[in-house]
Amino acid sequence: METKTTIKGHTVSHGLDVSGGLKYLMYELDFQEAKVFFNEAHDHGSVIFEDHLDRKYKLIYHGGEYQLIRA
């Protein structure tokens, strides 16, 4: 089931299996640090990043919206 969450002004759709990635983007990174990931996904279609527990996530940009999945 896909859910939508707003992270630092960006709408992100995601499943339940990416809670660690959501928390990382929302709470562990400041605005400027998170902005790097959103800009990279926007400019290149996607970006892969790791949270503090080394779990990999992929932030994808398509159709004016972001999607977060496990990588």
CHARMM internal coordinates of N, CA and C (Angstrom, degrees):
IC EDIT
DIST 1 N 1 CA 1.4467
DIST 1 CA 1 C 1.5275
ANGL 1 N 1 CA 1 C 109.08
DIST 1 C 2 N 1.3004
ANGL 1 CA 1 C 2 N 116.70
DIHE 1 N 1 CA 1 C 2 N 125.18
DIST 2 N 2 CA 1.4606
ANGL 1 C 2 N 2 CA 122.19
DIHE 1 CA 1 C 2 N 2 CA 179.33
DIST 2 CA 2 C 1.5289
ANGL 2 N 2 CA 2 C 110.16
DIHE 1 C 2 N 2 CA 2 C -86.03
DIST 2 C 3 N 1.3183
ANGL 2 CA 2 C 3 N 114.71
DIHE 2 N 2 CA 2 C 3 N 137.83
DIST 3 N 3 CA 1.4524
ANGL 2 C 3 N 3 CA 123.32
DIHE 2 CA 2 C 3 N 3 CA 177.55
DIST 3 CA 3 C 1.5192
ANGL 3 N 3 CA 3 C 107.31
DIHE 2 C 3 N 3 CA 3 C -124.61
DIST 3 C 4 N 1.3215
ANGL 3 CA 3 C 4 N 116.94
DIHE 3 N 3 CA 3 C 4 N 156.08
DIST 4 N 4 CA 1.4592
ANGL 3 C 4 N 4 CA 120.28
DIHE 3 CA 3 C 4 N 4 CA 176.50
DIST 4 CA 4 C 1.5181
ANGL 4 N 4 CA 4 C 109.15
DIHE 3 C 4 N 4 CA 4 C -115.88
DIST 4 C 5 N 1.3306
ANGL 4 CA 4 C 5 N 115.23
DIHE 4 N 4 CA 4 C 5 N 135.76
DIST 5 N 5 CA 1.4527
ANGL 4 C 5 N 5 CA 123.09
DIHE 4 CA 4 C 5 N 5 CA 179.74
DIST 5 CA 5 C 1.5221
ANGL 5 N 5 CA 5 C 108.14
DIHE 4 C 5 N 5 CA 5 C -132.67
DIST 5 C 6 N 1.3104
ANGL 5 CA 5 C 6 N 117.45
DIHE 5 N 5 CA 5 C 6 N 141.85
DIST 6 N 6 CA 1.4613
ANGL 5 C 6 N 6 CA 121.15
DIHE 5 CA 5 C 6 N 6 CA 175.12
DIST 6 CA 6 C 1.5232
ANGL 6 N 6 CA 6 C 108.53
DIHE 5 C 6 N 6 CA 6 C -94.03
DIST 6 C 7 N 1.3204
ANGL 6 CA 6 C 7 N 114.87
DIHE 6 N 6 CA 6 C 7 N 123.35
DIST 7 N 7 CA 1.4665
ANGL 6 C 7 N 7 CA 121.48
DIHE 6 CA 6 C 7 N 7 CA 179.93
DIST 7 CA 7 C 1.5155
ANGL 7 N 7 CA 7 C 107.97
DIHE 6 C 7 N 7 CA 7 C -122.18
DIST 7 C 8 N 1.3119
ANGL 7 CA 7 C 8 N 115.60
DIHE 7 N 7 CA 7 C 8 N 112.42
DIST 8 N 8 CA 1.4658
ANGL 7 C 8 N 8 CA 122.11
DIHE 7 CA 7 C 8 N 8 CA 177.14
DIST 8 CA 8 C 1.5293
ANGL 8 N 8 CA 8 C 111.52
DIHE 7 C 8 N 8 CA 8 C 49.41
DIST 8 C 9 N 1.3464
ANGL 8 CA 8 C 9 N 115.44
DIHE 8 N 8 CA 8 C 9 N 42.89
DIST 9 N 9 CA 1.4598
ANGL 8 C 9 N 9 CA 121.81
DIHE 8 CA 8 C 9 N 9 CA 175.97
DIST 9 CA 9 C 1.5133
ANGL 9 N 9 CA 9 C 115.69
DIHE 8 C 9 N 9 CA 9 C 88.72
DIST 9 C 10 N 1.3265
ANGL 9 CA 9 C 10 N 118.30
DIHE 9 N 9 CA 9 C 10 N 0.41
DIST 10 N 10 CA 1.4672
ANGL 9 C 10 N 10 CA 122.05
DIHE 9 CA 9 C 10 N 10 CA -179.36
DIST 10 CA 10 C 1.5252
ANGL 10 N 10 CA 10 C 109.93
DIHE 9 C 10 N 10 CA 10 C -113.41
DIST 10 C 11 N 1.3217
ANGL 10 CA 10 C 11 N 116.90
DIHE 10 N 10 CA 10 C 11 N 135.35
DIST 11 N 11 CA 1.4549
ANGL 10 C 11 N 11 CA 121.57
DIHE 10 CA 10 C 11 N 11 CA 175.27
DIST 11 CA 11 C 1.5240
ANGL 11 N 11 CA 11 C 108.59
DIHE 10 C 11 N 11 CA 11 C -81.12
DIST 11 C 12 N 1.3379
ANGL 11 CA 11 C 12 N 116.01
DIHE 11 N 11 CA 11 C 12 N 126.07
DIST 12 N 12 CA 1.4637
ANGL 11 C 12 N 12 CA 121.80
DIHE 11 CA 11 C 12 N 12 CA -177.86
DIST 12 CA 12 C 1.5224
ANGL 12 N 12 CA 12 C 108.62
DIHE 11 C 12 N 12 CA 12 C -125.94
DIST 12 C 13 N 1.3323
ANGL 12 CA 12 C 13 N 117.29
DIHE 12 N 12 CA 12 C 13 N 121.18
DIST 13 N 13 CA 1.4623
ANGL 12 C 13 N 13 CA 120.78
DIHE 12 CA 12 C 13 N 13 CA 173.79
DIST 13 CA 13 C 1.5205
ANGL 13 N 13 CA 13 C 107.87
DIHE 12 C 13 N 13 CA 13 C -90.11
DIST 13 C 14 N 1.3323
ANGL 13 CA 13 C 14 N 115.83
DIHE 13 N 13 CA 13 C 14 N 147.72
DIST 14 N 14 CA 1.4626
ANGL 13 C 14 N 14 CA 119.60
DIHE 13 CA 13 C 14 N 14 CA -174.74
DIST 14 CA 14 C 1.5152
ANGL 14 N 14 CA 14 C 110.47
DIHE 13 C 14 N 14 CA 14 C -165.75
DIST 14 C 15 N 1.3189
ANGL 14 CA 14 C 15 N 114.92
DIHE 14 N 14 CA 14 C 15 N 162.21
DIST 15 N 15 CA 1.4516
ANGL 14 C 15 N 15 CA 122.00
DIHE 14 CA 14 C 15 N 15 CA 172.61
DIST 15 CA 15 C 1.5214
ANGL 15 N 15 CA 15 C 109.87
DIHE 14 C 15 N 15 CA 15 C -95.43
DIST 15 C 16 N 1.3167
ANGL 15 CA 15 C 16 N 115.74
DIHE 15 N 15 CA 15 C 16 N -178.74
DIST 16 N 16 CA 1.4575
ANGL 15 C 16 N 16 CA 120.38
DIHE 15 CA 15 C 16 N 16 CA -178.15
DIST 16 CA 16 C 1.5201
ANGL 16 N 16 CA 16 C 113.52
DIHE 15 C 16 N 16 CA 16 C -74.74
DIST 16 C 17 N 1.3251
ANGL 16 CA 16 C 17 N 117.36
DIHE 16 N 16 CA 16 C 17 N -16.14
DIST 17 N 17 CA 1.4670
ANGL 16 C 17 N 17 CA 121.52
DIHE 16 CA 16 C 17 N 17 CA -174.75
DIST 17 CA 17 C 1.5277
ANGL 17 N 17 CA 17 C 114.31
DIHE 16 C 17 N 17 CA 17 C -82.77
DIST 17 C 18 N 1.3311
ANGL 17 CA 17 C 18 N 118.17
DIHE 17 N 17 CA 17 C 18 N 5.64
DIST 18 N 18 CA 1.4646
ANGL 17 C 18 N 18 CA 120.47
DIHE 17 CA 17 C 18 N 18 CA -177.51
DIST 18 CA 18 C 1.5304
ANGL 18 N 18 CA 18 C 112.41
DIHE 17 C 18 N 18 CA 18 C -117.58
DIST 18 C 19 N 1.3140
ANGL 18 CA 18 C 19 N 117.28
DIHE 18 N 18 CA 18 C 19 N 25.53
DIST 19 N 19 CA 1.4677
ANGL 18 C 19 N 19 CA 120.17
DIHE 18 CA 18 C 19 N 19 CA -176.36
DIST 19 CA 19 C 1.5335
ANGL 19 N 19 CA 19 C 111.71
DIHE 18 C 19 N 19 CA 19 C -59.91
DIST 19 C 20 N 1.3290
ANGL 19 CA 19 C 20 N 117.87
DIHE 19 N 19 CA 19 C 20 N -35.56
DIST 20 N 20 CA 1.4601
ANGL 19 C 20 N 20 CA 120.57
DIHE 19 CA 19 C 20 N 20 CA 178.04
DIST 20 CA 20 C 1.5223
ANGL 20 N 20 CA 20 C 111.86
DIHE 19 C 20 N 20 CA 20 C -63.99
DIST 20 C 21 N 1.3238
ANGL 20 CA 20 C 21 N 116.87
DIHE 20 N 20 CA 20 C 21 N -40.64
DIST 21 N 21 CA 1.4633
ANGL 20 C 21 N 21 CA 121.17
DIHE 20 CA 20 C 21 N 21 CA 178.47
DIST 21 CA 21 C 1.5184
ANGL 21 N 21 CA 21 C 112.13
DIHE 20 C 21 N 21 CA 21 C -68.16
DIST 21 C 22 N 1.3311
ANGL 21 CA 21 C 22 N 116.10
DIHE 21 N 21 CA 21 C 22 N -37.91
DIST 22 N 22 CA 1.4642
ANGL 21 C 22 N 22 CA 120.27
DIHE 21 CA 21 C 22 N 22 CA 177.16
DIST 22 CA 22 C 1.5174
ANGL 22 N 22 CA 22 C 110.78
DIHE 21 C 22 N 22 CA 22 C -63.60
DIST 22 C 23 N 1.3206
ANGL 22 CA 22 C 23 N 116.36
DIHE 22 N 22 CA 22 C 23 N -47.49
DIST 23 N 23 CA 1.4613
ANGL 22 C 23 N 23 CA 120.42
DIHE 22 CA 22 C 23 N 23 CA 179.69
DIST 23 CA 23 C 1.5216
ANGL 23 N 23 CA 23 C 110.88
DIHE 22 C 23 N 23 CA 23 C -61.66
DIST 23 C 24 N 1.3150
ANGL 23 CA 23 C 24 N 116.85
DIHE 23 N 23 CA 23 C 24 N -38.87
DIST 24 N 24 CA 1.4611
ANGL 23 C 24 N 24 CA 121.28
DIHE 23 CA 23 C 24 N 24 CA 179.15
DIST 24 CA 24 C 1.5286
ANGL 24 N 24 CA 24 C 110.31
DIHE 23 C 24 N 24 CA 24 C -60.95
DIST 24 C 25 N 1.3248
ANGL 24 CA 24 C 25 N 117.04
DIHE 24 N 24 CA 24 C 25 N -49.56
DIST 25 N 25 CA 1.4636
ANGL 24 C 25 N 25 CA 120.99
DIHE 24 CA 24 C 25 N 25 CA -179.25
DIST 25 CA 25 C 1.5293
ANGL 25 N 25 CA 25 C 112.03
DIHE 24 C 25 N 25 CA 25 C -66.80
DIST 25 C 26 N 1.3333
ANGL 25 CA 25 C 26 N 116.71
DIHE 25 N 25 CA 25 C 26 N -38.21
DIST 26 N 26 CA 1.4667
ANGL 25 C 26 N 26 CA 120.29
DIHE 25 CA 25 C 26 N 26 CA -174.96
DIST 26 CA 26 C 1.5146
ANGL 26 N 26 CA 26 C 113.54
DIHE 25 C 26 N 26 CA 26 C -79.22
DIST 26 C 27 N 1.3294
ANGL 26 CA 26 C 27 N 117.67
DIHE 26 N 26 CA 26 C 27 N -42.39
DIST 27 N 27 CA 1.4538
ANGL 26 C 27 N 27 CA 120.22
DIHE 26 CA 26 C 27 N 27 CA -167.77
DIST 27 CA 27 C 1.5277
ANGL 27 N 27 CA 27 C 115.68
DIHE 26 C 27 N 27 CA 27 C -115.65
DIST 27 C 28 N 1.3178
ANGL 27 CA 27 C 28 N 117.19
DIHE 27 N 27 CA 27 C 28 N -27.68
DIST 28 N 28 CA 1.4619
ANGL 27 C 28 N 28 CA 118.95
DIHE 27 CA 27 C 28 N 28 CA -174.40
DIST 28 CA 28 C 1.5238
ANGL 28 N 28 CA 28 C 113.44
DIHE 27 C 28 N 28 CA 28 C -93.93
DIST 28 C 29 N 1.3188
ANGL 28 CA 28 C 29 N 116.39
DIHE 28 N 28 CA 28 C 29 N -19.28
DIST 29 N 29 CA 1.4576
ANGL 28 C 29 N 29 CA 120.10
DIHE 28 CA 28 C 29 N 29 CA 177.38
DIST 29 CA 29 C 1.5217
ANGL 29 N 29 CA 29 C 109.19
DIHE 28 C 29 N 29 CA 29 C -107.75
DIST 29 C 30 N 1.3256
ANGL 29 CA 29 C 30 N 116.58
DIHE 29 N 29 CA 29 C 30 N 142.54
DIST 30 N 30 CA 1.4568
ANGL 29 C 30 N 30 CA 117.44
DIHE 29 CA 29 C 30 N 30 CA 173.40
DIST 30 CA 30 C 1.5309
ANGL 30 N 30 CA 30 C 108.06
DIHE 29 C 30 N 30 CA 30 C -79.45
DIST 30 C 31 N 1.3137
ANGL 30 CA 30 C 31 N 116.02
DIHE 30 N 30 CA 30 C 31 N 176.30
DIST 31 N 31 CA 1.4638
ANGL 30 C 31 N 31 CA 120.88
DIHE 30 CA 30 C 31 N 31 CA -174.70
DIST 31 CA 31 C 1.5251
ANGL 31 N 31 CA 31 C 112.03
DIHE 30 C 31 N 31 CA 31 C -56.37
DIST 31 C 32 N 1.3271
ANGL 31 CA 31 C 32 N 117.08
DIHE 31 N 31 CA 31 C 32 N -46.86
DIST 32 N 32 CA 1.4687
ANGL 31 C 32 N 32 CA 120.52
DIHE 31 CA 31 C 32 N 32 CA -177.08
DIST 32 CA 32 C 1.5287
ANGL 32 N 32 CA 32 C 112.28
DIHE 31 C 32 N 32 CA 32 C -66.05
DIST 32 C 33 N 1.3216
ANGL 32 CA 32 C 33 N 117.23
DIHE 32 N 32 CA 32 C 33 N -37.89
DIST 33 N 33 CA 1.4648
ANGL 32 C 33 N 33 CA 120.53
DIHE 32 CA 32 C 33 N 33 CA 178.64
DIST 33 CA 33 C 1.5249
ANGL 33 N 33 CA 33 C 110.93
DIHE 32 C 33 N 33 CA 33 C -66.29
DIST 33 C 34 N 1.3295
ANGL 33 CA 33 C 34 N 117.18
DIHE 33 N 33 CA 33 C 34 N -44.42
DIST 34 N 34 CA 1.4662
ANGL 33 C 34 N 34 CA 121.17
DIHE 33 CA 33 C 34 N 34 CA 179.18
DIST 34 CA 34 C 1.5271
ANGL 34 N 34 CA 34 C 110.76
DIHE 33 C 34 N 34 CA 34 C -66.68
DIST 34 C 35 N 1.3266
ANGL 34 CA 34 C 35 N 116.02
DIHE 34 N 34 CA 34 C 35 N -35.33
DIST 35 N 35 CA 1.4644
ANGL 34 C 35 N 35 CA 121.03
DIHE 34 CA 34 C 35 N 35 CA -179.38
DIST 35 CA 35 C 1.5253
ANGL 35 N 35 CA 35 C 111.43
DIHE 34 C 35 N 35 CA 35 C -57.27
DIST 35 C 36 N 1.3258
ANGL 35 CA 35 C 36 N 117.34
DIHE 35 N 35 CA 35 C 36 N -34.72
DIST 36 N 36 CA 1.4669
ANGL 35 C 36 N 36 CA 121.85
DIHE 35 CA 35 C 36 N 36 CA 178.57
DIST 36 CA 36 C 1.5280
ANGL 36 N 36 CA 36 C 110.18
DIHE 35 C 36 N 36 CA 36 C -58.49
DIST 36 C 37 N 1.3231
ANGL 36 CA 36 C 37 N 117.38
DIHE 36 N 36 CA 36 C 37 N -44.98
DIST 37 N 37 CA 1.4722
ANGL 36 C 37 N 37 CA 121.00
DIHE 36 CA 36 C 37 N 37 CA -179.74
DIST 37 CA 37 C 1.5292
ANGL 37 N 37 CA 37 C 111.45
DIHE 36 C 37 N 37 CA 37 C -67.39
DIST 37 C 38 N 1.3278
ANGL 37 CA 37 C 38 N 116.97
DIHE 37 N 37 CA 37 C 38 N -43.56
DIST 38 N 38 CA 1.4621
ANGL 37 C 38 N 38 CA 119.69
DIHE 37 CA 37 C 38 N 38 CA 179.23
DIST 38 CA 38 C 1.5246
ANGL 38 N 38 CA 38 C 111.61
DIHE 37 C 38 N 38 CA 38 C -64.76
DIST 38 C 39 N 1.3230
ANGL 38 CA 38 C 39 N 117.46
DIHE 38 N 38 CA 38 C 39 N -40.77
DIST 39 N 39 CA 1.4652
ANGL 38 C 39 N 39 CA 120.69
DIHE 38 CA 38 C 39 N 39 CA 178.23
DIST 39 CA 39 C 1.5248
ANGL 39 N 39 CA 39 C 111.54
DIHE 38 C 39 N 39 CA 39 C -64.84
DIST 39 C 40 N 1.3205
ANGL 39 CA 39 C 40 N 116.48
DIHE 39 N 39 CA 39 C 40 N -41.85
DIST 40 N 40 CA 1.4693
ANGL 39 C 40 N 40 CA 120.69
DIHE 39 CA 39 C 40 N 40 CA 179.61
DIST 40 CA 40 C 1.5330
ANGL 40 N 40 CA 40 C 110.65
DIHE 39 C 40 N 40 CA 40 C -63.10
DIST 40 C 41 N 1.3233
ANGL 40 CA 40 C 41 N 117.02
DIHE 40 N 40 CA 40 C 41 N -44.60
DIST 41 N 41 CA 1.4667
ANGL 40 C 41 N 41 CA 120.56
DIHE 40 CA 40 C 41 N 41 CA 178.19
DIST 41 CA 41 C 1.5267
ANGL 41 N 41 CA 41 C 110.46
DIHE 40 C 41 N 41 CA 41 C -63.93
DIST 41 C 42 N 1.3206
ANGL 41 CA 41 C 42 N 116.66
DIHE 41 N 41 CA 41 C 42 N -42.03
DIST 42 N 42 CA 1.4663
ANGL 41 C 42 N 42 CA 120.89
DIHE 41 CA 41 C 42 N 42 CA -179.65
DIST 42 CA 42 C 1.5284
ANGL 42 N 42 CA 42 C 110.72
DIHE 41 C 42 N 42 CA 42 C -63.57
DIST 42 C 43 N 1.3187
ANGL 42 CA 42 C 43 N 116.98
DIHE 42 N 42 CA 42 C 43 N -45.67
DIST 43 N 43 CA 1.4647
ANGL 42 C 43 N 43 CA 121.20
DIHE 42 CA 42 C 43 N 43 CA -175.02
DIST 43 CA 43 C 1.5203
ANGL 43 N 43 CA 43 C 113.93
DIHE 42 C 43 N 43 CA 43 C -77.17
DIST 43 C 44 N 1.3433
ANGL 43 CA 43 C 44 N 117.57
DIHE 43 N 43 CA 43 C 44 N -29.45
DIST 44 N 44 CA 1.4686
ANGL 43 C 44 N 44 CA 120.47
DIHE 43 CA 43 C 44 N 44 CA -173.82
DIST 44 CA 44 C 1.5288
ANGL 44 N 44 CA 44 C 113.87
DIHE 43 C 44 N 44 CA 44 C -120.87
DIST 44 C 45 N 1.3311
ANGL 44 CA 44 C 45 N 117.43
DIHE 44 N 44 CA 44 C 45 N 2.20
DIST 45 N 45 CA 1.4582
ANGL 44 C 45 N 45 CA 120.83
DIHE 44 CA 44 C 45 N 45 CA 177.40
DIST 45 CA 45 C 1.5130
ANGL 45 N 45 CA 45 C 113.75
DIHE 44 C 45 N 45 CA 45 C 95.31
DIST 45 C 46 N 1.3372
ANGL 45 CA 45 C 46 N 117.18
DIHE 45 N 45 CA 45 C 46 N -31.05
DIST 46 N 46 CA 1.4661
ANGL 45 C 46 N 46 CA 119.65
DIHE 45 CA 45 C 46 N 46 CA 178.74
DIST 46 CA 46 C 1.5208
ANGL 46 N 46 CA 46 C 110.12
DIHE 45 C 46 N 46 CA 46 C -167.15
DIST 46 C 47 N 1.3223
ANGL 46 CA 46 C 47 N 114.77
DIHE 46 N 46 CA 46 C 47 N 163.75
DIST 47 N 47 CA 1.4521
ANGL 46 C 47 N 47 CA 122.08
DIHE 46 CA 46 C 47 N 47 CA 174.61
DIST 47 CA 47 C 1.5309
ANGL 47 N 47 CA 47 C 107.78
DIHE 46 C 47 N 47 CA 47 C -147.82
DIST 47 C 48 N 1.3182
ANGL 47 CA 47 C 48 N 116.89
DIHE 47 N 47 CA 47 C 48 N 140.75
DIST 48 N 48 CA 1.4631
ANGL 47 C 48 N 48 CA 122.19
DIHE 47 CA 47 C 48 N 48 CA 176.43
DIST 48 CA 48 C 1.5253
ANGL 48 N 48 CA 48 C 107.88
DIHE 47 C 48 N 48 CA 48 C -104.67
DIST 48 C 49 N 1.3319
ANGL 48 CA 48 C 49 N 116.15
DIHE 48 N 48 CA 48 C 49 N 136.01
DIST 49 N 49 CA 1.4562
ANGL 48 C 49 N 49 CA 120.67
DIHE 48 CA 48 C 49 N 49 CA 177.87
DIST 49 CA 49 C 1.5172
ANGL 49 N 49 CA 49 C 109.52
DIHE 48 C 49 N 49 CA 49 C -142.55
DIST 49 C 50 N 1.3228
ANGL 49 CA 49 C 50 N 116.10
DIHE 49 N 49 CA 49 C 50 N 164.69
DIST 50 N 50 CA 1.4632
ANGL 49 C 50 N 50 CA 122.73
DIHE 49 CA 49 C 50 N 50 CA 178.55
DIST 50 CA 50 C 1.5192
ANGL 50 N 50 CA 50 C 109.47
DIHE 49 C 50 N 50 CA 50 C -117.19
DIST 50 C 51 N 1.3297
ANGL 50 CA 50 C 51 N 116.13
DIHE 50 N 50 CA 50 C 51 N 144.02
DIST 51 N 51 CA 1.4565
ANGL 50 C 51 N 51 CA 119.52
DIHE 50 CA 50 C 51 N 51 CA 173.48
DIST 51 CA 51 C 1.5330
ANGL 51 N 51 CA 51 C 108.95
DIHE 50 C 51 N 51 CA 51 C -85.54
DIST 51 C 52 N 1.3146
ANGL 51 CA 51 C 52 N 117.32
DIHE 51 N 51 CA 51 C 52 N -175.74
DIST 52 N 52 CA 1.4696
ANGL 51 C 52 N 52 CA 121.08
DIHE 51 CA 51 C 52 N 52 CA -176.23
DIST 52 CA 52 C 1.5312
ANGL 52 N 52 CA 52 C 113.62
DIHE 51 C 52 N 52 CA 52 C -67.55
DIST 52 C 53 N 1.3404
ANGL 52 CA 52 C 53 N 117.39
DIHE 52 N 52 CA 52 C 53 N -11.86
DIST 53 N 53 CA 1.4643
ANGL 52 C 53 N 53 CA 121.42
DIHE 52 CA 52 C 53 N 53 CA 177.15
DIST 53 CA 53 C 1.5349
ANGL 53 N 53 CA 53 C 111.69
DIHE 52 C 53 N 53 CA 53 C -103.50
DIST 53 C 54 N 1.3245
ANGL 53 CA 53 C 54 N 116.01
DIHE 53 N 53 CA 53 C 54 N 15.94
DIST 54 N 54 CA 1.4636
ANGL 53 C 54 N 54 CA 123.58
DIHE 53 CA 53 C 54 N 54 CA 178.61
DIST 54 CA 54 C 1.5225
ANGL 54 N 54 CA 54 C 114.20
DIHE 53 C 54 N 54 CA 54 C 64.72
DIST 54 C 55 N 1.3259
ANGL 54 CA 54 C 55 N 117.60
DIHE 54 N 54 CA 54 C 55 N 22.69
DIST 55 N 55 CA 1.4679
ANGL 54 C 55 N 55 CA 121.01
DIHE 54 CA 54 C 55 N 55 CA 173.23
DIST 55 CA 55 C 1.5203
ANGL 55 N 55 CA 55 C 107.87
DIHE 54 C 55 N 55 CA 55 C -83.56
DIST 55 C 56 N 1.3216
ANGL 55 CA 55 C 56 N 116.92
DIHE 55 N 55 CA 55 C 56 N 135.46
DIST 56 N 56 CA 1.4581
ANGL 55 C 56 N 56 CA 121.57
DIHE 55 CA 55 C 56 N 56 CA -176.01
DIST 56 CA 56 C 1.5263
ANGL 56 N 56 CA 56 C 111.29
DIHE 55 C 56 N 56 CA 56 C -95.30
DIST 56 C 57 N 1.3393
ANGL 56 CA 56 C 57 N 113.78
DIHE 56 N 56 CA 56 C 57 N 138.71
DIST 57 N 57 CA 1.4604
ANGL 56 C 57 N 57 CA 122.23
DIHE 56 CA 56 C 57 N 57 CA 179.03
DIST 57 CA 57 C 1.5186
ANGL 57 N 57 CA 57 C 108.79
DIHE 56 C 57 N 57 CA 57 C -132.61
DIST 57 C 58 N 1.3244
ANGL 57 CA 57 C 58 N 114.85
DIHE 57 N 57 CA 57 C 58 N 156.69
DIST 58 N 58 CA 1.4549
ANGL 57 C 58 N 58 CA 120.59
DIHE 57 CA 57 C 58 N 58 CA 177.34
DIST 58 CA 58 C 1.5250
ANGL 58 N 58 CA 58 C 108.27
DIHE 57 C 58 N 58 CA 58 C -125.51
DIST 58 C 59 N 1.3263
ANGL 58 CA 58 C 59 N 116.02
DIHE 58 N 58 CA 58 C 59 N 123.46
DIST 59 N 59 CA 1.4542
ANGL 58 C 59 N 59 CA 122.53
DIHE 58 CA 58 C 59 N 59 CA 176.10
DIST 59 CA 59 C 1.5201
ANGL 59 N 59 CA 59 C 106.93
DIHE 58 C 59 N 59 CA 59 C -100.60
DIST 59 C 60 N 1.3235
ANGL 59 CA 59 C 60 N 116.05
DIHE 59 N 59 CA 59 C 60 N 119.27
DIST 60 N 60 CA 1.4638
ANGL 59 C 60 N 60 CA 122.85
DIHE 59 CA 59 C 60 N 60 CA -174.82
DIST 60 CA 60 C 1.5229
ANGL 60 N 60 CA 60 C 108.78
DIHE 59 C 60 N 60 CA 60 C -113.34
DIST 60 C 61 N 1.3197
ANGL 60 CA 60 C 61 N 117.01
DIHE 60 N 60 CA 60 C 61 N 139.24
DIST 61 N 61 CA 1.4605
ANGL 60 C 61 N 61 CA 121.96
DIHE 60 CA 60 C 61 N 61 CA 175.58
DIST 61 CA 61 C 1.5164
ANGL 61 N 61 CA 61 C 108.74
DIHE 60 C 61 N 61 CA 61 C -113.24
DIST 61 C 62 N 1.3285
ANGL 61 CA 61 C 62 N 116.63
DIHE 61 N 61 CA 61 C 62 N 125.42
DIST 62 N 62 CA 1.4658
ANGL 61 C 62 N 62 CA 120.61
DIHE 61 CA 61 C 62 N 62 CA 175.72
DIST 62 CA 62 C 1.5224
ANGL 62 N 62 CA 62 C 109.03
DIHE 61 C 62 N 62 CA 62 C -158.10
DIST 62 C 63 N 1.3091
ANGL 62 CA 62 C 63 N 114.84
DIHE 62 N 62 CA 62 C 63 N 138.32
DIST 63 N 63 CA 1.4614
ANGL 62 C 63 N 63 CA 120.55
DIHE 62 CA 62 C 63 N 63 CA 176.61
DIST 63 CA 63 C 1.5062
ANGL 63 N 63 CA 63 C 114.38
DIHE 62 C 63 N 63 CA 63 C 60.46
DIST 63 C 64 N 1.3113
ANGL 63 CA 63 C 64 N 118.06
DIHE 63 N 63 CA 63 C 64 N 33.12
DIST 64 N 64 CA 1.4556
ANGL 63 C 64 N 64 CA 120.72
DIHE 63 CA 63 C 64 N 64 CA 178.77
DIST 64 CA 64 C 1.5204
ANGL 64 N 64 CA 64 C 114.97
DIHE 63 C 64 N 64 CA 64 C 78.78
DIST 64 C 65 N 1.3302
ANGL 64 CA 64 C 65 N 116.44
DIHE 64 N 64 CA 64 C 65 N 8.18
DIST 65 N 65 CA 1.4669
ANGL 64 C 65 N 65 CA 120.55
DIHE 64 CA 64 C 65 N 65 CA -178.30
DIST 65 CA 65 C 1.5127
ANGL 65 N 65 CA 65 C 109.73
DIHE 64 C 65 N 65 CA 65 C -136.59
DIST 65 C 66 N 1.3151
ANGL 65 CA 65 C 66 N 114.48
DIHE 65 N 65 CA 65 C 66 N 154.04
DIST 66 N 66 CA 1.4690
ANGL 65 C 66 N 66 CA 121.30
DIHE 65 CA 65 C 66 N 66 CA 177.76
DIST 66 CA 66 C 1.5158
ANGL 66 N 66 CA 66 C 110.05
DIHE 65 C 66 N 66 CA 66 C -101.56
DIST 66 C 67 N 1.3321
ANGL 66 CA 66 C 67 N 115.34
DIHE 66 N 66 CA 66 C 67 N 150.49
DIST 67 N 67 CA 1.4467
ANGL 66 C 67 N 67 CA 121.93
DIHE 66 CA 66 C 67 N 67 CA 174.95
DIST 67 CA 67 C 1.5208
ANGL 67 N 67 CA 67 C 107.59
DIHE 66 C 67 N 67 CA 67 C -132.70
DIST 67 C 68 N 1.3296
ANGL 67 CA 67 C 68 N 116.50
DIHE 67 N 67 CA 67 C 68 N 137.80
DIST 68 N 68 CA 1.4574
ANGL 67 C 68 N 68 CA 121.87
DIHE 67 CA 67 C 68 N 68 CA 178.86
DIST 68 CA 68 C 1.5254
ANGL 68 N 68 CA 68 C 108.74
DIHE 67 C 68 N 68 CA 68 C -113.42
DIST 68 C 69 N 1.3356
ANGL 68 CA 68 C 69 N 116.25
DIHE 68 N 68 CA 68 C 69 N 126.62
DIST 69 N 69 CA 1.4659
ANGL 68 C 69 N 69 CA 121.74
DIHE 68 CA 68 C 69 N 69 CA 179.44
DIST 69 CA 69 C 1.5324
ANGL 69 N 69 CA 69 C 108.15
DIHE 68 C 69 N 69 CA 69 C -133.57
DIST 69 C 70 N 1.3318
ANGL 69 CA 69 C 70 N 116.76
DIHE 69 N 69 CA 69 C 70 N 166.84
DIST 70 N 70 CA 1.4677
ANGL 69 C 70 N 70 CA 121.13
DIHE 69 CA 69 C 70 N 70 CA 172.47
DIST 70 CA 70 C 1.5214
ANGL 70 N 70 CA 70 C 107.68
DIHE 69 C 70 N 70 CA 70 C -76.88
DIST 70 C 71 N 1.3120
ANGL 70 CA 70 C 71 N 115.66
DIHE 70 N 70 CA 70 C 71 N 140.58
DIST 71 N 71 CA 1.4671
ANGL 70 C 71 N 71 CA 119.89
DIHE 70 CA 70 C 71 N 71 CA -179.50
DIST 71 CA 71 C 1.5237
ANGL 71 N 71 CA 71 C 110.41
DIHE 70 C 71 N 71 CA 71 C -100.43
END
COOR INIT
IC SEED 1 N 1 CA 1 C
IC BUILD
